[in-house]
């Protein structure tokens, strides 16, 4: 499960909410990256959790969620005056004036170029 200093990111099966196995997790001071096995036509969601220590102080965090190089969402995680927005689950992306579910597409390999069909 990728974790930065104060935020944990999980990639979940859209139907069961079970966590996918995450591979080659790389965390730096400013970002965390990993990959998961793609399962064609399966919906997925991205879960962000704020660490409990961050809830004890007045913190706010903006997270950039990028899928296949495209900014999907930029949710805010925070804790202020007893209220908490410490968890966010992103299930879709805004596209053509609609929210579209996050879904694995068929992947095509062409030489050394990887492209995704929609």
MIDOSE-1310 file (N, C-alpha, C; in nm, 2 decimals, decimal comma, always signed):
residues 118
xxxx	+0,08/-0,12/+0,00/+0,00/+0,00/+0,00/+0,09/+0,12/+0,00; +0,09/+0,20/-0,11/+0,18/+0,32/-0,11/+0,14/+0,42/+0,00; +0,24/+0,47/+0,07/+0,22/+0,56/+0,18/+0,33/+0,67/+0,17; +0,28/+0,79/+0,18/+0,37/+0,90/+0,19/+0,38/+0,93/+0,34
xxxx	+0,43/+1,04/+0,38/+0,45/+1,07/+0,52/+0,31/+1,07/+0,59; +0,21/+1,12/+0,53/+0,08/+1,14/+0,60/-0,04/+1,08/+0,52; -0,02/+1,03/+0,40/-0,14/+0,98/+0,32/-0,11/+0,84/+0,27; -0,21/+0,75/+0,28/-0,20/+0,62/+0,23/-0,29/+0,61/+0,11
xxxx	-0,25/+0,54/+0,00/-0,32/+0,53/-0,12/-0,35/+0,38/-0,15; -0,47/+0,34/-0,18/-0,50/+0,20/-0,21/-0,58/+0,20/-0,34; -0,56/+0,10/-0,42/-0,64/+0,08/-0,54/-0,73/-0,04/-0,52; -0,86/-0,02/-0,53/-0,96/-0,12/-0,49/-1,04/-0,17/-0,61
xxxx	-1,09/-0,29/-0,60/-1,18/-0,35/-0,70/-1,31/-0,27/-0,68; -1,37/-0,22/-0,79/-1,48/-0,14/-0,79/-1,61/-0,21/-0,73; -1,62/-0,34/-0,75/-1,74/-0,41/-0,70/-1,72/-0,46/-0,56; -1,60/-0,51/-0,52/-1,59/-0,57/-0,39/-1,52/-0,48/-0,29
xxxx	-1,45/-0,38/-0,34/-1,37/-0,29/-0,26/-1,25/-0,36/-0,20; -1,21/-0,48/-0,25/-1,09/-0,55/-0,21/-0,97/-0,48/-0,27; -0,86/-0,47/-0,20/-0,74/-0,41/-0,25/-0,67/-0,49/-0,35; -0,62/-0,43/-0,46/-0,54/-0,50/-0,56/-0,40/-0,51/-0,51
xxxx	-0,33/-0,61/-0,56/-0,19/-0,62/-0,53/-0,12/-0,51/-0,61; -0,03/-0,44/-0,54/+0,04/-0,33/-0,59/+0,19/-0,36/-0,61; +0,25/-0,33/-0,72/+0,38/-0,37/-0,76/+0,47/-0,25/-0,78; +0,60/-0,26/-0,75/+0,70/-0,16/-0,78/+0,66/-0,03/-0,72
xxxx	+0,64/-0,03/-0,59/+0,60/+0,10/-0,52/+0,72/+0,18/-0,51; +0,71/+0,31/-0,56/+0,82/+0,40/-0,54/+0,77/+0,53/-0,48; +0,83/+0,56/-0,36/+0,78/+0,68/-0,29/+0,90/+0,78/-0,28; +0,87/+0,90/-0,31/+0,97/+1,01/-0,29/+0,90/+1,11/-0,20
xxxx	+0,97/+1,22/-0,18/+0,91/+1,33/-0,09/+0,79/+1,39/-0,14; +0,77/+1,38/-0,27/+0,65/+1,45/-0,33/+0,55/+1,36/-0,40; +0,58/+1,23/-0,43/+0,49/+1,15/-0,49/+0,51/+1,00/-0,47; +0,41/+0,92/-0,49/+0,41/+0,78/-0,47/+0,36/+0,72/-0,60
xxxx	+0,43/+0,62/-0,66/+0,38/+0,56/-0,78/+0,39/+0,41/-0,76; +0,30/+0,34/-0,83/+0,30/+0,19/-0,84/+0,22/+0,15/-0,96; +0,22/+0,02/-0,98/+0,13/-0,03/-1,09/+0,06/-0,15/-1,04; -0,06/-0,18/-1,10/-0,14/-0,29/-1,06/-0,17/-0,37/-1,19
xxxx	-0,21/-0,50/-1,17/-0,24/-0,58/-1,29/-0,38/-0,53/-1,35; -0,38/-0,50/-1,48/-0,50/-0,46/-1,54/-0,59/-0,58/-1,57; -0,72/-0,56/-1,54/-0,81/-0,67/-1,57/-0,93/-0,60/-1,66; -0,92/-0,63/-1,78/-1,01/-0,57/-1,88/-1,16/-0,56/-1,84
xxxx	-1,22/-0,44/-1,85/-1,36/-0,42/-1,82/-1,39/-0,42/-1,67; -1,29/-0,43/-1,59/-1,32/-0,42/-1,44/-1,31/-0,28/-1,39; -1,41/-0,24/-1,31/-1,40/-0,11/-1,25/-1,31/-0,11/-1,13; -1,25/+0,01/-1,11/-1,16/+0,02/-0,99/-1,19/+0,16/-0,93
xxxx	-1,14/+0,17/-0,81/-1,15/+0,30/-0,74/-1,02/+0,32/-0,67; -0,99/+0,45/-0,63/-0,87/+0,49/-0,56/-0,91/+0,55/-0,43; -0,85/+0,49/-0,32/-0,88/+0,53/-0,19/-0,76/+0,61/-0,13; -0,79/+0,72/-0,07/-0,69/+0,80/+0,00/-0,73/+0,81/+0,15
xxxx	-0,63/+0,78/+0,24/-0,65/+0,79/+0,38/-0,55/+0,88/+0,44; -0,60/+0,97/+0,53/-0,51/+1,06/+0,60/-0,46/+0,99/+0,73; -0,33/+0,99/+0,76/-0,28/+0,93/+0,87/-0,34/+0,99/+1,00; -0,37/+0,90/+1,10/-0,43/+0,95/+1,23/-0,35/+1,07/+1,29
xxxx	-0,22/+1,07/+1,28/-0,14/+1,18/+1,34/-0,18/+1,31/+1,28; -0,22/+1,31/+1,15/-0,25/+1,44/+1,08/-0,39/+1,49/+1,13; -0,47/+1,40/+1,19/-0,60/+1,45/+1,24/-0,59/+1,53/+1,37; -0,48/+1,52/+1,44/-0,46/+1,58/+1,57/-0,42/+1,73/+1,55
xxxx	-0,39/+1,77/+1,43/-0,35/+1,91/+1,41/-0,44/+1,96/+1,29; -0,42/+2,09/+1,26/-0,50/+2,15/+1,15/-0,42/+2,14/+1,03; -0,44/+2,03/+0,96/-0,37/+2,00/+0,83/-0,47/+1,99/+0,72; -0,43/+2,03/+0,60/-0,50/+2,01/+0,48/-0,41/+1,97/+0,37
xxxx	-0,45/+1,87/+0,29/-0,36/+1,81/+0,19/-0,44/+1,80/+0,06; -0,39/+1,85/-0,05/-0,45/+1,84/-0,18/-0,37/+1,73/-0,25; -0,44/+1,63/-0,31/-0,37/+1,52/-0,37/-0,41/+1,52/-0,52; -0,31/+1,50/-0,60/-0,33/+1,49/-0,74/-0,34/+1,34/-0,78
xxxx	-0,45/+1,30/-0,83/-0,46/+1,16/-0,88/-0,45/+1,16/-1,03; -0,34/+1,09/-1,08/-0,32/+1,09/-1,22/-0,32/+0,94/-1,26; -0,41/+0,91/-1,36/-0,42/+0,77/-1,41/-0,38/+0,78/-1,56; -0,29/+0,70/-1,60/-0,24/+0,69/-1,74/-0,21/+0,83/-1,79
xxxx	-0,14/+0,91/-1,70/-0,10/+1,05/-1,75/-0,20/+1,15/-1,75; -0,33/+1,12/-1,70/-0,44/+1,22/-1,71/-0,48/+1,25/-1,56; -0,49/+1,38/-1,53/-0,54/+1,42/-1,40/-0,68/+1,38/-1,38; -0,71/+1,29/-1,29/-0,85/+1,24/-1,27/-0,92/+1,33/-1,17
xxxx	-0,86/+1,35/-1,05/-0,92/+1,43/-0,95/-0,81/+1,50/-0,86; -0,85/+1,60/-0,79/-0,76/+1,66/-0,70/-0,83/+1,68/-0,56; -0,86/+1,57/-0,49/-0,94/+1,59/-0,37/-0,86/+1,65/-0,25; -0,93/+1,70/-0,16/-0,87/+1,76/-0,04/-0,90/+1,67/+0,08
xxxx	-0,79/+1,64/+0,16/-0,80/+1,57/+0,28/-0,77/+1,67/+0,40; -0,85/+1,67/+0,50/-0,82/+1,77/+0,61/-0,90/+1,73/+0,74; -0,86/+1,80/+0,84/-0,92/+1,79/+0,97/-0,92/+1,93/+1,03; -1,04/+1,98/+1,05/-1,05/+2,12/+1,11/-1,16/+2,12/+1,21
xxxx	-1,13/+2,18/+1,33/-1,23/+2,20/+1,43/-1,32/+2,08/+1,46; -1,27/+1,96/+1,47/-1,35/+1,85/+1,51/-1,41/+1,78/+1,39; -1,41/+1,84/+1,27/-1,47/+1,78/+1,15/-1,35/+1,71/+1,08; -1,38/+1,60/+1,01/-1,27/+1,53/+0,94/-1,31/+1,49/+0,80
xxxx	-1,23/+1,51/+0,71/-1,24/+1,46/+0,57/-1,11/+1,38/+0,55; -1,10/+1,28/+0,63/-0,97/+1,20/+0,63/-0,97/+1,09/+0,53; -1,08/+1,06/+0,46/-1,08/+0,95/+0,37/-1,16/+1,00/+0,24; -1,10/+0,97/+0,13/-1,17/+0,99/+0,00/-1,16/+0,87/-0,09
xxxx	-1,27/+0,83/-0,15/-1,27/+0,72/-0,25/-1,31/+0,78/-0,38; -1,22/+0,77/-0,48/-1,25/+0,83/-0,61/-1,29/+0,71/-0,70; -1,41/+0,72/-0,75/-1,47/+0,61/-0,83/-1,48/+0,64/-0,98; -1,46/+0,77/-1,01/-1,48/+0,81/-1,15/-1,40/+0,94/-1,18
xxxx	-1,41/+0,97/-1,31/-1,34/+1,09/-1,36/-1,45/+1,17/-1,44; -1,44/+1,30/-1,43/-1,53/+1,39/-1,51/-1,48/+1,40/-1,65; -1,57/+1,36/-1,74/-1,54/+1,36/-1,89/-1,66/+1,39/-1,97; -1,65/+1,49/-2,06/-1,76/+1,53/-2,14/-1,89/+1,55/-2,06
xxxx	-1,88/+1,63/-1,95/-1,99/+1,67/-1,87/-2,06/+1,56/-1,80; -1,99/+1,44/-1,78/-2,04/+1,33/-1,70/-1,93/+1,27/-1,62; -1,96/+1,21/-1,51/-1,87/+1,13/-1,44/-1,86/+0,99/-1,49; -1,75/+0,95/-1,54/-1,73/+0,82/-1,60/-1,65/+0,73/-1,49
xxxx	-1,69/+0,60/-1,48/-1,63/+0,52/-1,38/-1,48/+0,49/-1,43; -1,40/+0,47/-1,33/-1,26/+0,43/-1,36/-1,27/+0,28/-1,40; -1,22/+0,25/-1,52/-1,23/+0,11/-1,57/-1,11/+0,07/-1,65; -1,07/-0,05/-1,63/-0,95/-0,10/-1,71/-1,00/-0,12/-1,85
xxxx	-0,92/-0,07/-1,95/-0,95/-0,09/-2,09/-0,86/-0,19/-2,15; -0,90/-0,23/-2,27/-0,81/-0,33/-2,34/-0,68/-0,26/-2,38; -0,57/-0,32/-2,35/-0,44/-0,26/-2,38/-0,38/-0,33/-2,51; -0,34/-0,24/-2,60/-0,28/-0,29/-2,72/-0,13/-0,26/-2,72
xxxx	-0,05/-0,36/-2,76/+0,09/-0,34/-2,78/+0,13/-0,33/-2,92; +0,19/-0,22/-2,96/+0,23/-0,20/-3,10/+0,38/-0,16/-3,10; +0,47/-0,26/-3,13/+0,61/-0,24/-3,12/+0,65/-0,20/-2,98; +0,72/-0,09/-2,96/+0,76/-0,04/-2,83/+0,66/+0,06/-2,77
xxxx	+0,55/+0,09/-2,84/+0,46/+0,19/-2,80/+0,34/+0,12/-2,73; +0,30/+0,16/-2,61/+0,19/+0,11/-2,54/+0,07/+0,21/-2,55; -0,04/+0,16/-2,60/-0,16/+0,25/-2,61/-0,28/+0,18/-2,55; -0,38/+0,26/-2,51/-0,50/+0,21/-2,45/-0,61/+0,24/-2,54
xx	-0,70/+0,15/-2,57/-0,82/+0,18/-2,65/-0,93/+0,21/-2,56; -1,02/+0,30/-2,60/-1,14/+0,34/-2,52/-1,26/+0,31/-2,60
